[in-house]
Amino acid sequence: MGILFIFVYLLIVLAVIEINTTIFVMTGLERKVAQFQVISMLTGTGFTTGESELIIDHPVRRRLGAFLILFGAFSLAVIISAISNLLTDSFYTMEIAYIAAALIVLLLIVRAPFLQKRLGKKLKKEIKEYYELADLPISDVLLLEDDDEVREISIREESPFVGKTFKEIIDDEDDLLLLFIKRGDVNIRHKAGQSKLEPGDRIIVYGRNSLIEERLEAKNGNGD
């Protein structure tokens, strides 16, 4: 019975991983990133990659992350206790089996395409209504279309952009926005569009990825 209990509880853990991964995907996270971060938080391995900022900087993902950390600590204690008591008959195997079955049913429901689409819209709407823009990751605030991107481009000495302003580089109809210029330790925001670019500058622009590559990176000689 003890081995069966451990097996059933592992099914519960796997179901929790899949359910939370699916919810993370609904918030806009890529599945491979979501699954890795869920397992990382659940096991307490503490991977501090740049991807972890996608969890910390997002209000909904941060709440799910807190649950996973607590559930992971509890699960570790349960599994250790189960292994140490393999020879006893004090396991509530049937009760745990019911929980596992319920989680599997919940997983199937959450993975349903129509429900993912509906919940995804609701989560994004809730975030926009109840959280300030400063609390949201840049992807939810600025990246409104699939082709939108924030890009940092380096201006080298041989760049044809040296000595020109950003407004001279792009056409008036180009849907590109200069956020600021990084010049050493200084970030130029005020009248950044009228500032002449110098070698070593890094311009942070926002717009369509295809347009950034065509108007800036290609002419800049792929300097970034």
C-alpha positions in Angstrom: 0.0 0.0 0.0 2.9 2.4 0.8 4.3 2.0 -2.7 0.9 2.6 -4.2 0.5 5.7 -2.1 3.8 7.1 -3.3 2.9 6.4 -6.9 -0.5 8.1 -6.5 1.0 11.1 -4.8 3.6 11.4 -7.6 0.6 11.5 -10.1 -0.8 14.4 -8.0 2.6 16.3 -8.3 2.7 15.7 -12.1 -0.9 17.0 -12.3 -0.1 20.1 -10.3 2.9 20.7 -12.6 0.8 20.4 -15.8 -2.1 22.5 -14.4 0.2 25.4 -13.3 2.2 25.2 -16.5 -1.0 25.6 -18.5 -2.0 28.6 -16.4 1.4 30.2 -16.9 1.0 29.7 -20.6 -2.4 31.5 -20.4 -0.7 34.5 -18.9 1.5 34.7 -22.1 4.6 32.7 -21.1 6.1 30.2 -23.5 5.3 26.6 -22.6 8.9 25.4 -22.4 9.8 28.3 -20.2 6.7 27.9 -18.0 7.3 24.1 -17.5 10.9 24.6 -16.5 10.1 27.4 -14.0 7.2 25.4 -12.5 9.5 22.4 -11.9 12.2 24.7 -10.6 9.9 26.3 -8.0 8.2 23.1 -7.1 11.5 21.3 -6.4 13.1 24.3 -4.7 16.2 24.0 -7.0 16.4 27.8 -7.2 17.4 28.5 -10.8 18.0 32.2 -11.0 18.1 32.7 -14.7 16.7 35.7 -16.5 13.6 33.8 -17.2 12.8 33.8 -13.4 12.2 37.6 -13.7 9.2 36.8 -16.0 7.7 35.1 -12.9 8.7 37.6 -10.3 7.6 40.7 -12.3 4.1 39.3 -13.1 1.4 39.6 -10.4 -0.5 36.4 -11.3 2.6 34.3 -12.0 4.1 35.5 -8.7 1.0 34.2 -6.8 1.2 30.8 -8.5 4.9 30.7 -7.8 4.3 31.1 -4.0 1.8 28.3 -4.1 4.3 26.0 -6.0 7.1 26.7 -3.5 4.8 25.9 -0.5 3.3 22.8 -2.2 6.8 21.6 -3.1 8.0 21.8 0.5 4.9 20.0 1.7 5.2 17.3 -1.0 8.8 16.6 -0.1 7.8 16.1 3.5 5.0 13.8 2.5 7.1 11.6 0.2 9.9 11.3 2.8 7.3 10.3 5.4 5.7 7.8 3.1 9.0 6.1 2.3 9.9 5.9 5.9 6.6 4.2 6.6 6.4 1.7 3.7 5.7 -1.2 6.1 2.8 0.4 7.8 -0.9 0.3 6.8 -1.7 3.9 7.9 -1.9 5.3 4.4 -5.1 6.8 3.2 -4.6 5.5 -0.3 -8.1 5.6 -1.5 -8.6 9.2 -0.3 -5.4 10.3 -2.1 -6.5 8.4 -5.2 -9.7 10.4 -5.2 -7.6 13.6 -5.0 -5.4 12.4 -7.8 -8.4 11.6 -10.0 -9.9 15.0 -9.3 -6.7 16.7 -10.3 -6.4 14.7 -13.5 -10.0 15.7 -14.4 -9.1 19.3 -13.6 -6.0 19.1 -15.8 -8.1 17.8 -18.7 -10.6 20.6 -18.2 -7.8 23.3 -18.0 -6.1 21.9 -21.1 -9.3 22.2 -23.2 -8.6 24.7 -26.0 -11.8 26.7 -25.6 -11.2 27.1 -21.8 -7.6 28.1 -22.3 -8.7 30.8 -24.7 -11.4 32.1 -22.4 -9.4 32.0 -19.2 -6.4 33.6 -21.0 -8.5 36.6 -22.0 -10.0 36.8 -18.5 -6.6 36.7 -16.8 -5.2 39.4 -19.1 -8.3 41.6 -18.5 -8.0 41.2 -14.8 -4.3 42.2 -14.9 -5.1 45.4 -16.8 -8.0 46.3 -14.5 -6.5 45.6 -11.1 -2.8 46.3 -11.5 -0.8 49.4 -12.2 1.3 49.5 -15.4 4.4 49.7 -13.2 3.6 46.3 -11.7 3.4 44.5 -15.1 6.2 43.1 -17.3 7.2 45.1 -20.3 5.7 42.4 -22.6 2.2 43.0 -21.3 2.5 46.8 -21.4 4.2 47.4 -24.8 4.1 44.3 -26.9 0.6 44.6 -28.2 1.1 42.7 -31.4 3.0 39.5 -32.1 5.6 41.4 -34.1 6.1 44.1 -31.5 9.5 44.3 -29.8 11.8 46.4 -27.7 15.3 46.3 -29.1 18.7 47.6 -28.1 21.0 48.6 -31.0 24.6 49.4 -30.6 26.1 52.4 -32.6 29.6 51.6 -33.6 32.3 54.0 -35.0 31.7 52.8 -38.6 27.9 53.1 -38.3 26.3 55.5 -40.8 24.1 56.7 -38.0 27.0 58.5 -36.2 26.3 62.2 -36.2 22.7 61.8 -37.1 19.6 62.1 -34.9 17.0 59.4 -34.7 14.5 61.5 -36.6 17.0 61.8 -39.5 17.4 58.0 -39.6 13.8 57.0 -39.9 11.0 58.3 -42.1 8.0 60.2 -40.6 5.6 57.4 -41.4 7.8 54.7 -39.8 6.0 53.2 -36.7 9.1 53.3 -34.5 9.6 55.0 -31.2 12.9 55.8 -29.6 12.6 55.2 -25.8 16.0 56.5 -24.7 19.7 56.5 -25.5 22.3 54.8 -23.3 25.5 56.8 -23.4 27.9 55.3 -20.9 26.3 55.7 -17.5 23.8 58.3 -18.8 20.4 57.6 -20.0 19.2 60.3 -22.4 15.4 60.6 -22.4 14.7 64.3 -22.8 14.9 65.3 -26.5 16.4 61.9 -27.3 15.1 62.1 -30.8 17.0 65.4 -31.4 20.3 64.2 -29.9 23.0 63.3 -32.4 24.2 59.7 -32.0 27.8 59.0 -31.0 29.9 55.9 -31.3 29.3 53.6 -28.3 25.7 54.8 -27.9 23.0 52.1 -27.5 19.5 53.1 -28.7 16.5 51.4 -27.2 13.7 51.4 -29.7 10.1 50.1 -29.7 8.1 49.0 -32.7 7.5 46.2 -35.2 10.4 43.7 -35.3 10.4 43.6 -39.1 10.6 47.4 -39.3 13.4 47.6 -36.8 15.4 45.1 -38.8 14.7 46.9 -42.1 15.2 50.5 -41.0 17.8 50.2 -38.3 19.7 46.9 -38.0 20.2 46.4 -41.8 21.4 49.9 -42.3 23.5 49.8 -39.2 25.4 46.8 -40.4 23.8 44.4 -37.8 25.9 46.2 -35.2 23.9 44.8 -32.2 
